[in-house]
């Protein structure tokens, strides 16, 4: 294991409350930003209301249409002068328009303003799946966990739809799953996604996402990043955290985290939270198995097991209630 660099430079700790992360909030990297955009300024046919989120390569703003007055989330390159950032956003835009799914953040429009690409998304409250962790009582309620499993099954089904379209997401974690106005879970951010058709054209790809959610086979430097089972692992890790409110590993640094992920199976979610049903615990552990051969072959298989689990539990509850 010491023969290679376990984590390439630039790897990130997960953005989860309580985790000893090394990510920097705000813009402290010195990279140029969309400084001309601020509340009240214009961008094409839209008026900027506020900055919602600023990522490494793109910024998301709440905007209003000048003509229809409707609210949208507008995503545009963080550095409009960077050809790489602009091209990256165009690629993400093409992925996002390739398919529709109830649990994928939908695109409402797209275009370019002054040569700067953008696309419009449904404007949500800004709450993410991480907000579910604030209600500790819900973690102790089996009915709430069952509702979470049902909603999460739809997210897994959305990832399966991406895979069938030849797209690997690569950055699944609680903060990239939004809550819509009705409390449904919606997967967002295809900024790190890859087209499986490009694997021979671009075999050397930097890893994406936080280390905690990266599958064991993606950890070594130079590892294949075009692996749908990596998304399955990230889905399982995300669901574990949402079910327990805790992180499975608490290392002091990235190298220790890597060693734990390569040598220690995921702890039982039920042992951490006794309210987690055995069947749901088994689904999470299979999704996060160290050996790729022991994991679900694809997101479709994980979604099927989740839906089957939810259906059976609901039938049992209704039988006992009658």
N, C-alpha and C positions, 0 to 999 in steps of 0.2 A: 504493500500500500504506500510505502514511502518512495516508490519508483516513479511516481507521477505527481503532478500538482493536483491535489484533490479538488480545489475550487479555483477557477480562473479569476484573475484580478477583476474587481468590480462586482463580485457576488454580493448579494444583499441578505441581511437578516429579515425575517418576516415582520410585517407591520401589524403586530397584534399587541394589545395592551398587556403590559407586564413582561414583555420579552426584551432582553438586553440587546436592542438593535443598534445598528450603526448607520441607519439612514438619516439624512439631514432634511429637516422640514424647510419648506420654502425654497427660495432660489439663492443658494449659497455656493453654487458651483462655479460662478463666474461666467456661465454661458449666457449668451444674449437671449432676451425674451421678447415677447410681443408687447413692448413697452407702450406702443401707441394705442393699445386697446385698454380702455378703462370705462367705468360706469358713465353712460351718457354719450360715449363716442359711437361712431358708426362703423359698420363692416358690411359693405355691399348693401343689400336690401334689409339689413337688420341693425337694431340698436342694442348696444351692449348694456346689460343690467348689472352684472357682477361676474367676478371670476369664481367658478365653482371648484375647479381643481387644476393644479399645474403639475404635470408629470415631467419625466426626463426629456421627452421629445415633443409633447403636445400639450395644449392648454384647452380647457373646456369652460365655456362661458354660458351663462344664462342670457338669452337674447329675446327680443320681441321683433316680430315682423313689422316693417314700416307701413305696410299696406293692410295686412290682415290683423295685426295686433296680437297674434298668437305667440305663446311662449314656447321656446325650444331650448335644447342644449346644443351649442355649436362647438364642434371640435376643429381646431386649426393648429398648424405647427407652432411650437413654442418659439422657434427661431425661423421666421419666414424667409430669411436670407440663406438658409441652409438647403441646398438641393437635396441632400440625403433625407432631411426631415420632411420636406415636401413630398418626396417620392414615397417615403414610408407611409405617410398619411394617405396618399393615393392608393397604395396597395391595401391598407386597412379598409379604405372605403369600398374597394372592389370586393373584398371578402364579405363585408357587412351587407352588401346588396345582393350577394349570391343566393341567399335563402332567407325565408321567413319562419319564425318559430315563436310561440307565445312566451317562451322563457329566454329569448334572445333580444337584446335591446335593439329596437327597430330604427331604421333610418327614414327620416321624413323628407329629406331633400339633400341635394349636393350641388356643388358648383365651385367657381373660383372667383375671387375678388382681388383685382389687381395682380393676377398671376399667383395668388396664394390659395391653395386648395382648402376646402372645408366640407364638412357634412353636418346635417342637422339630425338630432336624435330626439326621442321622446323625453320631455322634461319630467324628471321624477323629483321626489322630495329631497334627495341627497342622502337619505338613510341607506345604509348597506346592511348586509346580513350580520355584520359585526354588532349592529345595534341590538340584535336579539339577545346578546350576551348580557345586556344590562338588567334584564329581568331574571334574576336568579330563581324566582319561584317557578317560572316556566320550565326550567331545567329539571325540576323535581316532579313535574306533572307529566305522567305518561301520555295523556291526551294531547298536550302541547307538543311533545316529542313526536307523536304520531303525525300531527299536522305538519311539523317541520319535515319529517321524512317524505310526506306526500308532495310538499312543495319542492323539496330538493330533488325528488325523482324527475320532476319536469326539467330542472336544470341539467341533470345527467342526460336526459333525453335530448336536450338541445345540443349538448356536446357530441352526442351520438350523431345528430344531424350534421354537425360540422364535419365530423370524421367521414361520413358518407359522401360529403361534398369535397373531400380531399384537403380539409383544413385542420391543422392542429393548433389548439388555442395557446398553450404553453404558459399561461399566467393566471391560473385559477386559484383564488383564495377568497376569504370572506369579504374583503373590501372591494372585490370586483364583481360581487353579486349584490344587486340593488333590490330595494323593496319598492314595489310600485304603490299606487294610491290605495289599492285593495289589499296590500300586504303580501302579494305574490312575489316570488323570487325571480329575478331577471338577470341573466349573465351579461356582462358588459366587457368592453375593452379587448378588441382584437389587434391591438397595436403590436403585440409580439408574435402574432400568429404566423404560421408557415404553410405554404402550399406544398403538399406532398409531391406534386409533379416537379418541384424544383430540386428535389433531393440530389439528383445527379449533377445539376447545374451549379448548385451552391452547397456542396457537402460540408464545408467548414462554416458552421454557424455558432455564434456565441450563445451560451445558455441564457434563458430568460427566467424571470420570476424569482421569488424569494427562495432561499436555500431549503427552508423547512418543507416546502411544497414540491420540491424537485425529486423525482424518483431516483432510487439508488443507481440505476444504470446510466443516469444522466450526469452523475457527479464527476467522474474522471474527466480531466482535460482532454478535449478532442472527441468526447463521446457523441454518438448520434443523437441529434436533437429532434429528428423527425419521427418521434415515437408516440403514437396515440395512447399507449399504455402509460406514458408519463402524465397525460391528462387524467387518466383513471386514478393514478396515485394521488394527484393533487385534489381530485374530488373526494377521495376517501379521507385525506388529511383535513380538508375543509369541514367535512361532515363530523369528523371526530371532535374538532374544536367547538363546533356549534352544539354538539350533544353534551359536551362535558364542561365547556367554559374554561378549559385549561389546555395548555400545550403538552404534547406527549413527551417532549424532551426539553431539558433546561441546561444546555451546555454553556460553557463560559466563552467559547469562541467558535468560529465557523469550522475549523478542523475537527474539533471534538464533536460537533453536530454531525458532520459527515461520517465519522467513525460509528456513532450511535445508529445512524440510519442504515449503515452497511452491515451492522452486526447484531442489532437488537430489534426484535419484532415490536410492532406497535403495542403499547399496553392496552389492556381491555378497557373499553369505554365504560362498560358496566361496572367494573371495579372502581372506577373514579366516580361514576354517577349511577347508583343502583337503580334509578328510574329507567335507564336505557334497557329496552327489551333485548333478550338474548339474540333474537334473529337479526335485529338491527346492528348489534355489536359484531356479529359474524360477518355482515356485509361490509362494514367498515374495515375490519381486519383483512378480509380478502382483497379489498381494493388497495390496501397498503402493504401487501406482502412484500418482503424484501426480494424474493426471487420472482422475476417477471413471469415465469411459467406458472407460478402459484396464484397470480393475480387474475382478475377478470380479463379475458382476451380483448374486450372492448367496452366502451361506455354503454353500448346497447345491452350487454349482458348485465351490467350493474343496474341499469335502469329497470330492466325486467324483474330482477330480484327485489328491488325497492318497491315497485308497483305491486308485486305479488305479496310482499310482506304487509304493506299497508292494507291491501284488500282483505287479507286473511284476518288481520287484527280488527278491522272495522266490522267484519262479519261476526267475529266473536263478541265484540262489545255490544252490537245490536241484539245478538242472541241472548246475552245476559240481561240486557235492559228490558227485553220484552217479557 
